[in-house]
Amino acid sequence: MNESAYHEPVLVREVLDHLITTDSGVYVDATLGGGGHAEAVLGRLGPKGRLFGLDRDAEAVSFSRSRLASYGSRAVLSQGEFASLDSAAASAGFSGADGILFDLGVSSRQLDSAGRGFSYRMDGPLDLRMDDRLPVTAAEIVNSLPERELADLIFRYGEERNSRRIARCIVRRRGRMRIGTTAELAETVRRAGAGPFPEKTLSRVFQALRMKVNDEPGQLAAGLDSAERLLRPGGRLVVISYHSLEDRAVKRFIRGPESPAPRWAPAPPARFRVLTRRAVMPSTEECETNPRSRSARLRAAEKTSDGKI
Ligand SMILES: C[S@@+](CC[C@H](N)C(=O)[O-])C[C@H]1O[C@@H](n2cnc3c(N)ncnc32)[C@H](O)[C@@H]1O
């Protein structure tokens, strides 16, 4: 498979401009995917620059390993989850980083693999695990979660207003037969007749299930904390997110608590200097050539040296 068929990386120039401050530094790609961003980073670094790459998906690591083979020991890759990024980097011999990139969500390769169940557009088993060692599949959730919890999940993680009606239809259908495939779930959601844009509703339901199966909110919170520990003072954090829940969490993490309590107390020193007052979005040209980039939002920040800017 060629590289762009695996995944076309988004906002590449913007990532490099925000991430790299020294061409002999250590950079971390916490979401390797097809290795597109990783290759661009290595291409920008000098002969002493190194990269540590991580992905929880074994196929992504193996694909990137062959793609980046020509960089030899300057590219060290490992399978693992970014919630424990700092310990994974330490095990690979990296004690600090000058820049860390998170390109959240799923790769085109994952979406286009019918056998993994990420897309309602292709029929396949209702799985949705990024790492097949994860204990619970989407089918198990859909067939066992009580109706109310299912509705809450679709509402909270999918931001779908018709979550109750959809959950009721799912529970009614699974009472007759197990929902085991993406097509069976998609048909059930369509039959729920929820809203005027069935495709949007479907993608929200699948997003909610994917987030639950892979514990994406928990991974993101722990991953950002872990990245903060791994970053050297002056090191850069760059995060690309694809939906508002993620983008809000990233923005809150970088900016710190909204209002320091109590008001008379001195504000805690800033942990990060914000480099992107507004999220950076892809150009119209990029959206046209790579439609999957349309929802991308990039935020970047620099770790302060001693808590002060
Ligand atoms: C949008 S793709 C990254 C694409 C990549 N930047 C490229 O240029 O090809 C997101 C990747 O992050 C991985 N991923 C998502 N959550 C993860 C986590 N918690 N830990 C490690 N990898 C994760 C997915 O398996 C997927 O391969």
The ligand as a Tripos MOL2 file, in Angstrom:
@<TRIPOS>MOLECULE
LIG
   27    29     1     0     0
SMALL
NO_CHARGES

@<TRIPOS>ATOM
      1 C1         -5.1120   10.7060   12.6970 C.3       1 LIG1
      2 S1         -4.1340    9.2720   12.9080 S.3       1 LIG1
      3 C2         -2.4840    9.8950   12.8640 C.3       1 LIG1
      4 C3         -1.9560   10.0330   11.4720 C.3       1 LIG1
      5 C4         -0.4990   10.4290   11.4000 C.3       1 LIG1
      6 N1         -0.2670   11.7330   11.9390 N.3       1 LIG1
      7 C5          0.0390   10.3230   10.0010 C.2       1 LIG1
      8 O1          0.7150   11.2640    9.5440 O.co2     1 LIG1
      9 O2         -0.1970    9.3140    9.3260 O.co2     1 LIG1
     10 C6         -4.3200    8.9250   14.6100 C.3       1 LIG1
     11 C7         -3.5280    7.7410   15.0960 C.3       1 LIG1
     12 O3         -3.4910    7.8300   16.5210 O.3       1 LIG1
     13 C8         -3.5830    6.5510   17.0720 C.3       1 LIG1
     14 N2         -4.0910    6.6930   18.4370 N.ar      1 LIG1
     15 C9         -5.2920    7.1800   18.8110 C.ar      1 LIG1
     16 N3         -5.4070    7.1640   20.1470 N.ar      1 LIG1
     17 C10        -4.2340    6.7010   20.6320 C.ar      1 LIG1
     18 C11        -3.7300    6.4870   21.9560 C.ar      1 LIG1
     19 N4         -4.4840    6.7140   23.0270 N.pl3     1 LIG1
     20 N5         -2.4720    6.0270   22.0950 N.ar      1 LIG1
     21 C12        -1.7010    5.8000   20.9850 C.ar      1 LIG1
     22 N6         -2.1320    5.9550   19.7160 N.ar      1 LIG1
     23 C13        -3.3790    6.4200   19.5360 C.ar      1 LIG1
     24 C14        -4.5120    5.8110   16.1370 C.3       1 LIG1
     25 O4         -4.3190    4.4210   16.2340 O.3       1 LIG1
     26 C15        -4.1300    6.3810   14.7750 C.3       1 LIG1
     27 O5         -3.1840    5.5680   14.1360 O.3       1 LIG1
@<TRIPOS>BOND
     1     1     2 1
     2     2     3 1
     3     2    10 1
     4     3     4 1
     5     4     5 1
     6     5     6 1
     7     5     7 1
     8     7     8 2
     9     7     9 1
    10    10    11 1
    11    11    12 1
    12    11    26 1
    13    12    13 1
    14    13    14 1
    15    13    24 1
    16    14    15 ar
    17    14    23 ar
    18    15    16 ar
    19    16    17 ar
    20    17    18 ar
    21    17    23 ar
    22    18    19 1
    23    18    20 ar
    24    20    21 ar
    25    21    22 ar
    26    22    23 ar
    27    24    25 1
    28    24    26 1
    29    26    27 1
@<TRIPOS>SUBSTRUCTURE
     1 LIG1         1 GROUP 0 **** ****
